[in-house]
């Protein structure tokens, strides 16, 4: 489920749904925004069973519920609703747009890109379709095309929410975390206060940007706001756990990640929990969690929506099975070339002693501009292994400056002089 997709793309579409505030069946304060939208959509096609639009609305609402809960079963239900929409109105435009969204949700990025291009030709002035193009291209590592599509979004409709979130992500990728934060703040100010989950999602993204900039205190404040707005929000729990790890409050991090895993029992969530258990000194529990993670991860490895990146790092750093790490990394790199996949591939090459090629891959990733503490650490260790002390020290200083949660830079810094370690 991990992805960098800016998932606010369908927020504008939701404006067409009936207001839950004036509908007795959907006024329950205990319902989430997505649940209220689901109820409205069901009422729409119950009143007009021959209308495809109600099924489209339900598919959108179910997709939002998937984001709220991290439960991928809602994507399957959304696909069923969309199938009924197409049965009633083959090739209806809104249905085709939702179909692209669902492909993105399943991480079928090559298929999503082709589908988005087809819809873009049909409606070349649709802001949301350009959002799809940003998402798919960014996940595949086609950053120039993603940047162009993001600019089109803002040119067509200046200040639109999906465009702001896309532009923020592109700025993050290109190394401008502060600029990305400003754009997310603009999106926050433009979000209706009644949209609790959307607000929490933006606050969480802003916290992420502060966290990767080495500002955990600011991140914590934003995450507390997100959790107050949407209690138990799984994205915010994950980032708050990173803050706790940075603060070396490992037991609290474990508790947060356990809560997150209970809400979304996905393999990558279990991997994060296992790493936190290890940091907390609970070796037996960590070993058990890692073993369960490997089983779950291998079972889903045949899908595009998988935890292969975590599996690569598990084999490389915990199980010490470098050949398996490289096999999985090659499988992922065969279909996507984003910076995070290149980083994982570079690390797999490194633990297999192929540091020359590893350096090419990690420097290709860093050339995009991304400032990621873990990536800098990897680049530093690879450079040191190749005997390039100057580059190695430079990369490691960058990593330490960003204060990566749990990145264990000491493993690399022990090879450097005391003066370097204190900088």
MOJOLIN-V944640 format. One record per residue. N is the residue number from 1. RES is the residue in three letters. BURIAL is + if it has 9 or more other C-alpha atoms within 8 Angstrom, else -. Layout:
((N;RES;BURIAL) (N;RES;BURIAL))
This chain:
((1;UNK;-) (2;UNK;-) (3;UNK;-) (4;UNK;-) (5;UNK;-) (6;UNK;+) (7;UNK;-) (8;UNK;+) (9;UNK;+) (10;UNK;+) (11;UNK;-) (12;UNK;-) (13;UNK;-) (14;UNK;+) (15;UNK;-) (16;UNK;-) (17;UNK;+) (18;UNK;-) (19;UNK;-) (20;UNK;+) (21;UNK;-) (22;UNK;-) (23;UNK;-) (24;UNK;-) (25;UNK;-) (26;UNK;+) (27;UNK;+) (28;UNK;-) (29;UNK;-) (30;UNK;-) (31;UNK;+) (32;UNK;-) (33;UNK;+) (34;UNK;+) (35;UNK;+) (36;UNK;+) (37;UNK;+) (38;UNK;+) (39;UNK;+) (40;UNK;+) (41;UNK;+) (42;UNK;+) (43;UNK;-) (44;UNK;+) (45;UNK;+) (46;UNK;-) (47;UNK;-) (48;UNK;-) (49;UNK;-) (50;UNK;-) (51;UNK;+) (52;UNK;+) (53;UNK;-) (54;UNK;+) (55;UNK;+) (56;UNK;+) (57;UNK;+) (58;UNK;+) (59;UNK;+) (60;UNK;+) (61;UNK;+) (62;UNK;+) (63;UNK;+) (64;UNK;+) (65;UNK;+) (66;UNK;+) (67;UNK;-) (68;UNK;+) (69;UNK;+) (70;UNK;+) (71;UNK;+) (72;UNK;-) (73;UNK;-) (74;UNK;+) (75;UNK;+) (76;UNK;-) (77;UNK;+) (78;UNK;+) (79;UNK;+) (80;UNK;-) (81;UNK;+) (82;UNK;+) (83;UNK;-) (84;UNK;+) (85;UNK;+) (86;UNK;+) (87;UNK;-) (88;UNK;+) (89;UNK;-) (90;UNK;-) (91;UNK;-) (92;UNK;-) (93;UNK;-) (94;UNK;-) (95;UNK;+) (96;UNK;+) (97;UNK;+) (98;UNK;+) (99;UNK;+) (100;UNK;+) (101;UNK;+) (102;UNK;+) (103;UNK;+) (104;UNK;+) (105;UNK;-) (106;UNK;+) (107;UNK;-) (108;UNK;+) (109;UNK;+) (110;UNK;-) (111;UNK;-) (112;UNK;+) (113;UNK;+) (114;UNK;-) (115;UNK;+) (116;UNK;+) (117;UNK;+) (118;UNK;-) (119;UNK;+) (120;UNK;+) (121;UNK;-) (122;UNK;-) (123;UNK;-) (124;UNK;-) (125;UNK;-) (126;UNK;-) (127;UNK;+) (128;UNK;+) (129;UNK;+) (130;UNK;+) (131;UNK;+) (132;UNK;+) (133;UNK;+) (134;UNK;+) (135;UNK;+) (136;UNK;+) (137;UNK;+) (138;UNK;+) (139;UNK;+) (140;UNK;+) (141;UNK;+) (142;UNK;+) (143;UNK;-) (144;UNK;-) (145;UNK;+) (146;UNK;+) (147;UNK;+) (148;UNK;-) (149;UNK;+) (150;UNK;+) (151;UNK;+) (152;UNK;+) (153;UNK;+) (154;UNK;+) (155;UNK;-) (156;UNK;-) (157;UNK;-) (158;UNK;-) (159;UNK;-) (160;UNK;+) (161;UNK;+) (162;UNK;+) (163;UNK;+) (164;UNK;+) (165;UNK;+) (166;UNK;+) (167;UNK;+) (168;UNK;+) (169;UNK;+) (170;UNK;+) (171;UNK;+) (172;UNK;+) (173;UNK;+) (174;UNK;+) (175;UNK;+) (176;UNK;+) (177;UNK;+) (178;UNK;-) (179;UNK;+) (180;UNK;+) (181;UNK;+) (182;UNK;+) (183;UNK;+) (184;UNK;+) (185;UNK;+) (186;UNK;+) (187;UNK;+) (188;UNK;+) (189;UNK;-) (190;UNK;-) (191;UNK;+) (192;UNK;-) (193;UNK;-) (194;UNK;-) (195;UNK;+) (196;UNK;+) (197;UNK;+) (198;UNK;+) (199;UNK;+) (200;UNK;+) (201;UNK;+) (202;UNK;+) (203;UNK;+) (204;UNK;+) (205;UNK;+) (206;UNK;+) (207;UNK;+) (208;UNK;+) (209;UNK;+) (210;UNK;+) (211;UNK;+) (212;UNK;+) (213;UNK;+) (214;UNK;+) (215;UNK;+) (216;UNK;+) (217;UNK;-) (218;UNK;+) (219;UNK;+) (220;UNK;+) (221;UNK;-) (222;UNK;+) (223;UNK;+) (224;UNK;-) (225;UNK;+) (226;UNK;+) (227;UNK;+) (228;UNK;-) (229;UNK;+) (230;UNK;+) (231;UNK;-) (232;UNK;-) (233;UNK;+) (234;UNK;+) (235;UNK;-) (236;UNK;+) (237;UNK;+) (238;UNK;+) (239;UNK;+) (240;UNK;+) (241;UNK;+) (242;UNK;+) (243;UNK;+) (244;UNK;+) (245;UNK;+) (246;UNK;+) (247;UNK;-) (248;UNK;-) (249;UNK;+) (250;UNK;+) (251;UNK;-) (252;UNK;+) (253;UNK;+) (254;UNK;+) (255;UNK;-) (256;UNK;+) (257;UNK;+) (258;UNK;+) (259;UNK;+) (260;UNK;+) (261;UNK;+) (262;UNK;-) (263;UNK;+) (264;UNK;+) (265;UNK;+) (266;UNK;-) (267;UNK;+) (268;UNK;+) (269;UNK;+) (270;UNK;+) (271;UNK;+) (272;UNK;+) (273;UNK;+) (274;UNK;+) (275;UNK;+) (276;UNK;+) (277;UNK;+) (278;UNK;+) (279;UNK;+) (280;UNK;+) (281;UNK;-) (282;UNK;+) (283;UNK;-) (284;UNK;-) (285;UNK;+) (286;UNK;+) (287;UNK;+) (288;UNK;-) (289;UNK;+) (290;UNK;+) (291;UNK;-) (292;UNK;-) (293;UNK;+) (294;UNK;+) (295;UNK;-) (296;UNK;+) (297;UNK;+) (298;UNK;-) (299;UNK;-) (300;UNK;+) (301;UNK;+) (302;UNK;-) (303;UNK;-) (304;UNK;-) (305;UNK;+) (306;UNK;+) (307;UNK;+) (308;UNK;+) (309;UNK;+) (310;UNK;+) (311;UNK;+) (312;UNK;+) (313;UNK;+) (314;UNK;+) (315;UNK;+) (316;UNK;+) (317;UNK;-) (318;UNK;-) (319;UNK;-) (320;UNK;-) (321;UNK;-) (322;UNK;+) (323;UNK;-) (324;UNK;+) (325;UNK;+) (326;UNK;+) (327;UNK;-) (328;UNK;+) (329;UNK;+) (330;UNK;+) (331;UNK;-) (332;UNK;+) (333;UNK;+) (334;UNK;-) (335;UNK;-) (336;UNK;+) (337;UNK;+) (338;UNK;+) (339;UNK;+) (340;UNK;-) (341;UNK;+) (342;UNK;+) (343;UNK;+) (344;UNK;+) (345;UNK;+) (346;UNK;+) (347;UNK;+) (348;UNK;+) (349;UNK;+) (350;UNK;+) (351;UNK;+) (352;UNK;+) (353;UNK;-) (354;UNK;+) (355;UNK;+) (356;UNK;-) (357;UNK;+) (358;UNK;+) (359;UNK;+) (360;UNK;+) (361;UNK;+) (362;UNK;+) (363;UNK;+) (364;UNK;+) (365;UNK;+) (366;UNK;+) (367;UNK;-) (368;UNK;+) (369;UNK;+) (370;UNK;+) (371;UNK;+) (372;UNK;+) (373;UNK;+) (374;UNK;+) (375;UNK;+) (376;UNK;+) (377;UNK;+) (378;UNK;+) (379;UNK;+) (380;UNK;+) (381;UNK;+) (382;UNK;+) (383;UNK;+) (384;UNK;+) (385;UNK;-) (386;UNK;-) (387;UNK;-) (388;UNK;+) (389;UNK;-) (390;UNK;-) (391;UNK;+) (392;UNK;+) (393;UNK;+) (394;UNK;+) (395;UNK;+) (396;UNK;+) (397;UNK;+) (398;UNK;+) (399;UNK;+) (400;UNK;+) (401;UNK;-) (402;UNK;+) (403;UNK;+) (404;UNK;+) (405;UNK;-) (406;UNK;-) (407;UNK;-) (408;UNK;-) (409;UNK;+) (410;UNK;-) (411;UNK;-) (412;UNK;+) (413;UNK;+) (414;UNK;-) (415;UNK;-) (416;UNK;+) (417;UNK;-) (418;UNK;-) (419;UNK;-) (420;UNK;+) (421;UNK;+) (422;UNK;-) (423;UNK;-))
